[in-house]
């Protein structure tokens, strides 16, 4: 089975999916890369801060229940008033409470957002939830970081009250997030709101799948998004592409909800154009001995005519595979410029006329 | 066995244990890509190192529903291109000479003697520019246009580099089959025997 194969094909078959074990010490290097270390530290800090927010929110909620014992629990769920009013004062007064609960929280780095979700969705977070699994402090969780994050949350008390509102009253939450873009909010606090997944602004509109002729240009757009990043390295609402092969254009879109999503637009290719050489050398060396057009298979009504200034028509064919060898009536023509007119209909049935000059080189 | 999405979720939190698991799982595949783009193994290791740092620090941007594998491959390829740019930033633009592309010139007989190691060696021996373009187009399936944008050269340069890369590879294969194999005793007869099977 020794079939002829194209070079690219051989390598594609041989090396696509090629795997190799990297040297053993490489992971060590990567792990200790300063950029990565810095990034990991920052992520952990952010998570600590998030925990602090959750803990503070819970503490405030407990305080609300404690300070307003006369209001039955069912009423508390439906009326936002008792929550909004005391929030700022309570945050201040409950600081002791916060500093008691937070170190227990941050010492459980293996417990990610499930607990956060649970807290966010339960209307009455109980103190039991927060004190579970007290573990030995993780190495990198120093107390300074914890104190810093608590301070951070204290400053944010207005938006904290807002997120508390969202936590305790999920049914009123869309209203809360609608007012959100007007105020600068920290990423820490916006996280629970993000989980509510409300739609902001107009629906996103984007280009449909399209097919164009090879070599033509095409404008693609994504509208009503906050940020659009195209996989071909551009950003912005609309881009112009010059498709050469069928492809998926990928746009990573950030909506006004701050949700990232990816849009795929397929661009198909019609073979409409011709590839016409500009010169040929009929010297019998096997290279470019004929003036021959490279055309897609799906064109019709093809006709190629070649002229000369003095003699008029020299050559004519309706066969796309037939090239011109540079002869006229069996005699080789001299070096010089000749002219062609090619007419055809493309895959879409559109008529095209190509005129140009060809140089015969001897 | 931990699932990919679970792993990615933990990596997003900067968890170094999950990062190490992700590395263990995908490093051989990505190393394979680096080996194709690099001149030698040392260069490949450098590319893989940078690629993984990029993967871990940008993992929060990965689409939850998309293919993580494809995303990591793309990052690795882009890192390889950056390395190529870095290496070649001192060199000027490559002169373009028109090459007549003739597909039929670039065909050879499929041959079982071409192992992965040999093919890889041929690719590694190519000049940097040829190797990059050949990998991008033929193996990783990028279009001419995408490649010209990625490596910042014109469409015709890409095409001509690709053609030259293939021509060089064909020559290497032919030389290899012509000389080395005969020296090892694989003659014409053996090949025809295999034909009959």
Contacts between the chains, C-beta under 8 A, distances in Angstrom:
chain1	res1	chain2	res2	distance
A	1	B	110	7.2
A	1	B	194	7.9
A	1	B	195	7.6
A	2	B	109	4.6
A	2	B	110	5.8
A	2	B	111	6.9
A	2	B	191	7.0
A	2	B	194	7.7
A	2	B	195	6.3
A	3	B	109	7.2
A	3	B	110	4.8
A	4	B	107	4.6
A	4	B	108	7.0
A	4	B	109	5.9
A	4	B	110	7.1
A	5	B	107	6.4
A	5	B	108	6.7
A	5	B	109	7.4
A	5	B	110	4.5
A	6	B	103	7.1
A	6	B	106	5.7
A	6	B	107	5.5
A	7	B	106	4.9
A	7	B	107	7.6
A	7	B	108	6.8
A	7	B	138	7.9
A	7	B	166	4.4
A	7	B	169	5.2
A	7	B	170	5.3
A	7	B	173	7.6
A	8	B	106	7.7
A	8	B	134	7.6
A	8	B	137	7.3
A	8	B	138	3.7
A	8	B	166	6.4
A	9	B	138	8.0
A	10	B	108	7.3
A	10	B	110	6.9
A	10	B	114	6.7
A	10	B	119	7.3
A	10	B	173	7.7
A	11	B	119	5.6
A	11	B	123	6.9
A	11	B	134	7.5
A	11	B	138	5.8
A	11	B	139	6.3
A	11	B	169	7.1
A	12	B	138	5.5
A	12	B	139	5.4
A	14	B	114	6.3
A	14	B	115	7.8
A	14	B	116	5.6
A	14	B	119	4.3
A	15	B	32	7.8
A	15	B	36	6.1
A	15	B	116	6.3
A	15	B	119	5.6
A	15	B	120	6.4
A	15	B	123	7.3
A	15	B	139	5.9
A	16	B	139	5.7
A	17	B	29	7.5
A	17	B	32	7.2
A	18	B	32	3.9
A	18	B	33	7.8
A	18	B	35	7.0
A	18	B	36	6.9
A	18	B	116	5.9
A	18	B	120	7.0
A	19	B	28	4.2
A	19	B	29	5.4
A	19	B	31	7.1
A	19	B	32	4.5
A	20	B	28	6.0
A	20	B	31	4.6
A	20	B	32	5.1
A	20	B	35	5.5
A	21	B	27	7.7
A	21	B	28	5.4
A	21	B	31	7.0
A	22	B	27	5.1
A	22	B	28	7.1
A	22	B	31	4.4
A	22	B	45	6.5
A	22	B	48	5.8
A	23	B	41	7.9
A	23	B	45	6.4
A	26	B	27	7.6
A	26	B	45	5.6
A	26	B	48	6.6
A	26	B	49	6.5
A	27	B	20	6.6
A	27	B	23	5.6
A	27	B	24	7.9
A	27	B	27	7.5
A	29	B	49	5.8
A	30	B	23	6.9
A	30	B	49	5.4
A	30	B	52	4.9
A	30	B	53	6.4
A	31	B	16	6.7
A	31	B	19	7.6
A	31	B	20	7.1
A	33	B	49	7.0
A	33	B	53	5.0
A	35	B	53	5.3
A	35	B	57	6.3
A	36	B	19	7.9
A	36	B	53	5.1
A	36	B	56	5.6
A	36	B	57	6.5
A	39	B	14	6.4
A	39	B	56	6.7
A	39	B	57	4.5
A	40	B	14	3.8
A	40	B	15	7.9
A	40	B	16	6.0
A	40	B	19	7.9
A	40	B	56	7.9
A	41	B	14	7.4
A	42	B	14	7.3
A	43	B	12	7.5
A	43	B	13	5.6
A	43	B	14	3.0
A	44	B	13	7.5
A	44	B	14	5.5
A	47	B	13	6.0
A	47	B	14	7.9
A	112	B	9	7.5
A	112	B	10	7.3
A	112	B	13	6.0
A	232	B	146	6.4
A	232	B	149	6.0
A	233	B	149	6.1
A	233	B	150	7.7
A	241	B	145	7.6
A	242	B	145	5.7
A	243	B	143	7.6
A	243	B	145	7.0
A	244	B	143	4.8
A	244	B	144	4.9
A	244	B	145	4.3
A	244	B	155	7.9
A	245	B	143	4.3
A	245	B	144	7.5
A	245	B	145	7.9
A	247	B	143	6.0
A	247	B	146	7.6
A	252	B	61	7.7
A	252	B	63	7.3
A	260	B	61	7.0
A	260	B	63	6.9
A	261	B	63	7.5
A	262	B	63	4.9
A	262	B	65	7.9
A	262	B	66	6.1
A	277	B	100	7.7
A	287	B	100	6.8
A	287	B	102	7.7
A	288	B	100	5.7
